[in-house]
């Protein structure tokens, strides 16, 4: 297996393990810091906003990973599609 394939396989393995380990433990209540949770749950208006606030926090958390993944994926696919240079005969 070439080095590039090993690196890609390792990155895929790390991403899969990270997703399996991190995703099940995340709940909307854990998305907030202690101060934000206290401020939102103390009032009736805050309790109504808490669901949207939690969703917004999780979306903002995932945005950098989406951007980075898109950039890396586009670079990888562009390099993969580029034809390799033909070997030249050296005499």
Chimera marker file (.cmm) of the C-alpha trace (Angstrom):
<marker_set name="trace">
<marker id="1" x="0.000" y="0.000" z="0.000" r="1" g="1" b="0" radius="0.5"/>
<marker id="2" x="1.375" y="3.417" z="-0.904" r="1" g="1" b="0" radius="0.5"/>
<marker id="3" x="2.008" y="6.120" z="1.674" r="1" g="1" b="0" radius="0.5"/>
<marker id="4" x="-0.902" y="8.241" z="0.442" r="1" g="1" b="0" radius="0.5"/>
<marker id="5" x="-3.316" y="5.331" z="0.796" r="1" g="1" b="0" radius="0.5"/>
<marker id="6" x="-2.021" y="4.607" z="4.295" r="1" g="1" b="0" radius="0.5"/>
<marker id="7" x="-2.483" y="8.231" z="5.334" r="1" g="1" b="0" radius="0.5"/>
<marker id="8" x="-6.016" y="8.333" z="3.926" r="1" g="1" b="0" radius="0.5"/>
<marker id="9" x="-6.900" y="5.046" z="5.616" r="1" g="1" b="0" radius="0.5"/>
<marker id="10" x="-5.509" y="6.308" z="8.935" r="1" g="1" b="0" radius="0.5"/>
<marker id="11" x="-7.447" y="9.587" z="8.672" r="1" g="1" b="0" radius="0.5"/>
<marker id="12" x="-10.639" y="7.707" z="7.862" r="1" g="1" b="0" radius="0.5"/>
<marker id="13" x="-10.092" y="5.420" z="10.847" r="1" g="1" b="0" radius="0.5"/>
<marker id="14" x="-9.472" y="8.358" z="13.189" r="1" g="1" b="0" radius="0.5"/>
<marker id="15" x="-12.581" y="10.170" z="11.896" r="1" g="1" b="0" radius="0.5"/>
<marker id="16" x="-14.734" y="7.064" z="12.307" r="1" g="1" b="0" radius="0.5"/>
<marker id="17" x="-13.515" y="6.387" z="15.840" r="1" g="1" b="0" radius="0.5"/>
<marker id="18" x="-13.983" y="10.042" z="16.774" r="1" g="1" b="0" radius="0.5"/>
<marker id="19" x="-17.528" y="10.021" z="15.438" r="1" g="1" b="0" radius="0.5"/>
<marker id="20" x="-18.396" y="6.797" z="17.238" r="1" g="1" b="0" radius="0.5"/>
<marker id="21" x="-16.907" y="7.903" z="20.539" r="1" g="1" b="0" radius="0.5"/>
<marker id="22" x="-18.035" y="11.527" z="20.557" r="1" g="1" b="0" radius="0.5"/>
<marker id="23" x="-21.483" y="11.504" z="18.988" r="1" g="1" b="0" radius="0.5"/>
<marker id="24" x="-23.494" y="9.308" z="21.393" r="1" g="1" b="0" radius="0.5"/>
<marker id="25" x="-22.425" y="11.303" z="24.464" r="1" g="1" b="0" radius="0.5"/>
<marker id="26" x="-23.517" y="14.691" z="23.144" r="1" g="1" b="0" radius="0.5"/>
<marker id="27" x="-26.871" y="15.871" z="24.365" r="1" g="1" b="0" radius="0.5"/>
<marker id="28" x="-28.402" y="19.305" z="23.876" r="1" g="1" b="0" radius="0.5"/>
<marker id="29" x="-28.050" y="20.066" z="27.582" r="1" g="1" b="0" radius="0.5"/>
<marker id="30" x="-24.295" y="19.586" z="27.412" r="1" g="1" b="0" radius="0.5"/>
<marker id="31" x="-23.910" y="22.064" z="24.573" r="1" g="1" b="0" radius="0.5"/>
<marker id="32" x="-24.055" y="25.054" z="26.894" r="1" g="1" b="0" radius="0.5"/>
<marker id="33" x="-21.562" y="26.341" z="29.392" r="1" g="1" b="0" radius="0.5"/>
<marker id="34" x="-22.710" y="26.516" z="33.014" r="1" g="1" b="0" radius="0.5"/>
<marker id="35" x="-23.360" y="30.259" z="32.936" r="1" g="1" b="0" radius="0.5"/>
<marker id="36" x="-25.424" y="30.117" z="29.734" r="1" g="1" b="0" radius="0.5"/>
<marker id="37" x="-27.460" y="27.175" z="31.026" r="1" g="1" b="0" radius="0.5"/>
<marker id="38" x="-28.220" y="28.993" z="34.277" r="1" g="1" b="0" radius="0.5"/>
<marker id="39" x="-29.194" y="32.204" z="32.496" r="1" g="1" b="0" radius="0.5"/>
<marker id="40" x="-31.510" y="30.398" z="30.081" r="1" g="1" b="0" radius="0.5"/>
<marker id="41" x="-33.245" y="28.070" z="32.526" r="1" g="1" b="0" radius="0.5"/>
<marker id="42" x="-33.995" y="30.656" z="35.221" r="1" g="1" b="0" radius="0.5"/>
<marker id="43" x="-36.782" y="32.394" z="33.289" r="1" g="1" b="0" radius="0.5"/>
<marker id="44" x="-39.765" y="31.199" z="31.274" r="1" g="1" b="0" radius="0.5"/>
<marker id="45" x="-38.553" y="33.058" z="28.181" r="1" g="1" b="0" radius="0.5"/>
<marker id="46" x="-35.138" y="31.498" z="28.565" r="1" g="1" b="0" radius="0.5"/>
<marker id="47" x="-36.561" y="27.981" z="28.695" r="1" g="1" b="0" radius="0.5"/>
<marker id="48" x="-38.325" y="28.614" z="25.398" r="1" g="1" b="0" radius="0.5"/>
<marker id="49" x="-35.084" y="29.823" z="23.809" r="1" g="1" b="0" radius="0.5"/>
<marker id="50" x="-32.919" y="27.024" z="25.232" r="1" g="1" b="0" radius="0.5"/>
<marker id="51" x="-33.694" y="24.507" z="22.464" r="1" g="1" b="0" radius="0.5"/>
<marker id="52" x="-32.766" y="26.889" z="19.667" r="1" g="1" b="0" radius="0.5"/>
<marker id="53" x="-29.723" y="28.053" z="21.576" r="1" g="1" b="0" radius="0.5"/>
<marker id="54" x="-28.465" y="24.481" z="21.993" r="1" g="1" b="0" radius="0.5"/>
<marker id="55" x="-28.977" y="23.739" z="18.295" r="1" g="1" b="0" radius="0.5"/>
<marker id="56" x="-27.127" y="26.911" z="17.319" r="1" g="1" b="0" radius="0.5"/>
<marker id="57" x="-24.172" y="25.967" z="19.508" r="1" g="1" b="0" radius="0.5"/>
<marker id="58" x="-23.931" y="22.503" z="17.950" r="1" g="1" b="0" radius="0.5"/>
<marker id="59" x="-24.183" y="23.920" z="14.403" r="1" g="1" b="0" radius="0.5"/>
<marker id="60" x="-21.425" y="26.445" z="15.114" r="1" g="1" b="0" radius="0.5"/>
<marker id="61" x="-19.293" y="23.663" z="16.567" r="1" g="1" b="0" radius="0.5"/>
<marker id="62" x="-19.595" y="21.556" z="13.420" r="1" g="1" b="0" radius="0.5"/>
<marker id="63" x="-19.062" y="24.329" z="10.853" r="1" g="1" b="0" radius="0.5"/>
<marker id="64" x="-15.223" y="24.404" z="10.974" r="1" g="1" b="0" radius="0.5"/>
<marker id="65" x="-15.073" y="20.635" z="10.492" r="1" g="1" b="0" radius="0.5"/>
<marker id="66" x="-17.356" y="20.895" z="7.479" r="1" g="1" b="0" radius="0.5"/>
<marker id="67" x="-15.225" y="23.638" z="5.898" r="1" g="1" b="0" radius="0.5"/>
<marker id="68" x="-11.946" y="21.818" z="6.582" r="1" g="1" b="0" radius="0.5"/>
<marker id="69" x="-13.355" y="18.523" z="5.305" r="1" g="1" b="0" radius="0.5"/>
<marker id="70" x="-14.587" y="20.173" z="2.130" r="1" g="1" b="0" radius="0.5"/>
<marker id="71" x="-11.188" y="21.741" z="1.446" r="1" g="1" b="0" radius="0.5"/>
<marker id="72" x="-9.260" y="18.545" z="2.103" r="1" g="1" b="0" radius="0.5"/>
<marker id="73" x="-11.721" y="16.480" z="0.073" r="1" g="1" b="0" radius="0.5"/>
<marker id="74" x="-11.579" y="18.815" z="-2.914" r="1" g="1" b="0" radius="0.5"/>
<marker id="75" x="-7.769" y="18.847" z="-2.845" r="1" g="1" b="0" radius="0.5"/>
<marker id="76" x="-7.644" y="15.079" z="-2.582" r="1" g="1" b="0" radius="0.5"/>
<marker id="77" x="-10.078" y="14.543" z="-5.462" r="1" g="1" b="0" radius="0.5"/>
<marker id="78" x="-8.323" y="17.111" z="-7.664" r="1" g="1" b="0" radius="0.5"/>
<marker id="79" x="-4.980" y="15.391" z="-7.148" r="1" g="1" b="0" radius="0.5"/>
<marker id="80" x="-6.547" y="12.002" z="-7.729" r="1" g="1" b="0" radius="0.5"/>
<marker id="81" x="-8.033" y="13.050" z="-11.084" r="1" g="1" b="0" radius="0.5"/>
<marker id="82" x="-4.836" y="14.649" z="-12.344" r="1" g="1" b="0" radius="0.5"/>
<marker id="83" x="-3.070" y="12.279" z="-14.756" r="1" g="1" b="0" radius="0.5"/>
<marker id="84" x="0.336" y="11.161" z="-13.654" r="1" g="1" b="0" radius="0.5"/>
<marker id="85" x="3.287" y="12.249" z="-15.788" r="1" g="1" b="0" radius="0.5"/>
<marker id="86" x="4.388" y="9.679" z="-18.318" r="1" g="1" b="0" radius="0.5"/>
<marker id="87" x="7.805" y="8.111" z="-17.738" r="1" g="1" b="0" radius="0.5"/>
<marker id="88" x="10.481" y="9.259" z="-20.125" r="1" g="1" b="0" radius="0.5"/>
<marker id="89" x="13.077" y="6.987" z="-21.568" r="1" g="1" b="0" radius="0.5"/>
<marker id="90" x="16.538" y="8.011" z="-20.448" r="1" g="1" b="0" radius="0.5"/>
<marker id="91" x="19.310" y="6.851" z="-22.697" r="1" g="1" b="0" radius="0.5"/>
<link id1="1" id2="2" r="1" g="1" b="0" radius="0.2"/>
<link id1="2" id2="3" r="1" g="1" b="0" radius="0.2"/>
<link id1="3" id2="4" r="1" g="1" b="0" radius="0.2"/>
<link id1="4" id2="5" r="1" g="1" b="0" radius="0.2"/>
<link id1="5" id2="6" r="1" g="1" b="0" radius="0.2"/>
<link id1="6" id2="7" r="1" g="1" b="0" radius="0.2"/>
<link id1="7" id2="8" r="1" g="1" b="0" radius="0.2"/>
<link id1="8" id2="9" r="1" g="1" b="0" radius="0.2"/>
<link id1="9" id2="10" r="1" g="1" b="0" radius="0.2"/>
<link id1="10" id2="11" r="1" g="1" b="0" radius="0.2"/>
<link id1="11" id2="12" r="1" g="1" b="0" radius="0.2"/>
<link id1="12" id2="13" r="1" g="1" b="0" radius="0.2"/>
<link id1="13" id2="14" r="1" g="1" b="0" radius="0.2"/>
<link id1="14" id2="15" r="1" g="1" b="0" radius="0.2"/>
<link id1="15" id2="16" r="1" g="1" b="0" radius="0.2"/>
<link id1="16" id2="17" r="1" g="1" b="0" radius="0.2"/>
<link id1="17" id2="18" r="1" g="1" b="0" radius="0.2"/>
<link id1="18" id2="19" r="1" g="1" b="0" radius="0.2"/>
<link id1="19" id2="20" r="1" g="1" b="0" radius="0.2"/>
<link id1="20" id2="21" r="1" g="1" b="0" radius="0.2"/>
<link id1="21" id2="22" r="1" g="1" b="0" radius="0.2"/>
<link id1="22" id2="23" r="1" g="1" b="0" radius="0.2"/>
<link id1="23" id2="24" r="1" g="1" b="0" radius="0.2"/>
<link id1="24" id2="25" r="1" g="1" b="0" radius="0.2"/>
<link id1="25" id2="26" r="1" g="1" b="0" radius="0.2"/>
<link id1="26" id2="27" r="1" g="1" b="0" radius="0.2"/>
<link id1="27" id2="28" r="1" g="1" b="0" radius="0.2"/>
<link id1="28" id2="29" r="1" g="1" b="0" radius="0.2"/>
<link id1="29" id2="30" r="1" g="1" b="0" radius="0.2"/>
<link id1="30" id2="31" r="1" g="1" b="0" radius="0.2"/>
<link id1="31" id2="32" r="1" g="1" b="0" radius="0.2"/>
<link id1="32" id2="33" r="1" g="1" b="0" radius="0.2"/>
<link id1="33" id2="34" r="1" g="1" b="0" radius="0.2"/>
<link id1="34" id2="35" r="1" g="1" b="0" radius="0.2"/>
<link id1="35" id2="36" r="1" g="1" b="0" radius="0.2"/>
<link id1="36" id2="37" r="1" g="1" b="0" radius="0.2"/>
<link id1="37" id2="38" r="1" g="1" b="0" radius="0.2"/>
<link id1="38" id2="39" r="1" g="1" b="0" radius="0.2"/>
<link id1="39" id2="40" r="1" g="1" b="0" radius="0.2"/>
<link id1="40" id2="41" r="1" g="1" b="0" radius="0.2"/>
<link id1="41" id2="42" r="1" g="1" b="0" radius="0.2"/>
<link id1="42" id2="43" r="1" g="1" b="0" radius="0.2"/>
<link id1="43" id2="44" r="1" g="1" b="0" radius="0.2"/>
<link id1="44" id2="45" r="1" g="1" b="0" radius="0.2"/>
<link id1="45" id2="46" r="1" g="1" b="0" radius="0.2"/>
<link id1="46" id2="47" r="1" g="1" b="0" radius="0.2"/>
<link id1="47" id2="48" r="1" g="1" b="0" radius="0.2"/>
<link id1="48" id2="49" r="1" g="1" b="0" radius="0.2"/>
<link id1="49" id2="50" r="1" g="1" b="0" radius="0.2"/>
<link id1="50" id2="51" r="1" g="1" b="0" radius="0.2"/>
<link id1="51" id2="52" r="1" g="1" b="0" radius="0.2"/>
<link id1="52" id2="53" r="1" g="1" b="0" radius="0.2"/>
<link id1="53" id2="54" r="1" g="1" b="0" radius="0.2"/>
<link id1="54" id2="55" r="1" g="1" b="0" radius="0.2"/>
<link id1="55" id2="56" r="1" g="1" b="0" radius="0.2"/>
<link id1="56" id2="57" r="1" g="1" b="0" radius="0.2"/>
<link id1="57" id2="58" r="1" g="1" b="0" radius="0.2"/>
<link id1="58" id2="59" r="1" g="1" b="0" radius="0.2"/>
<link id1="59" id2="60" r="1" g="1" b="0" radius="0.2"/>
<link id1="60" id2="61" r="1" g="1" b="0" radius="0.2"/>
<link id1="61" id2="62" r="1" g="1" b="0" radius="0.2"/>
<link id1="62" id2="63" r="1" g="1" b="0" radius="0.2"/>
<link id1="63" id2="64" r="1" g="1" b="0" radius="0.2"/>
<link id1="64" id2="65" r="1" g="1" b="0" radius="0.2"/>
<link id1="65" id2="66" r="1" g="1" b="0" radius="0.2"/>
<link id1="66" id2="67" r="1" g="1" b="0" radius="0.2"/>
<link id1="67" id2="68" r="1" g="1" b="0" radius="0.2"/>
<link id1="68" id2="69" r="1" g="1" b="0" radius="0.2"/>
<link id1="69" id2="70" r="1" g="1" b="0" radius="0.2"/>
<link id1="70" id2="71" r="1" g="1" b="0" radius="0.2"/>
<link id1="71" id2="72" r="1" g="1" b="0" radius="0.2"/>
<link id1="72" id2="73" r="1" g="1" b="0" radius="0.2"/>
<link id1="73" id2="74" r="1" g="1" b="0" radius="0.2"/>
<link id1="74" id2="75" r="1" g="1" b="0" radius="0.2"/>
<link id1="75" id2="76" r="1" g="1" b="0" radius="0.2"/>
<link id1="76" id2="77" r="1" g="1" b="0" radius="0.2"/>
<link id1="77" id2="78" r="1" g="1" b="0" radius="0.2"/>
<link id1="78" id2="79" r="1" g="1" b="0" radius="0.2"/>
<link id1="79" id2="80" r="1" g="1" b="0" radius="0.2"/>
<link id1="80" id2="81" r="1" g="1" b="0" radius="0.2"/>
<link id1="81" id2="82" r="1" g="1" b="0" radius="0.2"/>
<link id1="82" id2="83" r="1" g="1" b="0" radius="0.2"/>
<link id1="83" id2="84" r="1" g="1" b="0" radius="0.2"/>
<link id1="84" id2="85" r="1" g="1" b="0" radius="0.2"/>
<link id1="85" id2="86" r="1" g="1" b="0" radius="0.2"/>
<link id1="86" id2="87" r="1" g="1" b="0" radius="0.2"/>
<link id1="87" id2="88" r="1" g="1" b="0" radius="0.2"/>
<link id1="88" id2="89" r="1" g="1" b="0" radius="0.2"/>
<link id1="89" id2="90" r="1" g="1" b="0" radius="0.2"/>
<link id1="90" id2="91" r="1" g="1" b="0" radius="0.2"/>
</marker_set>
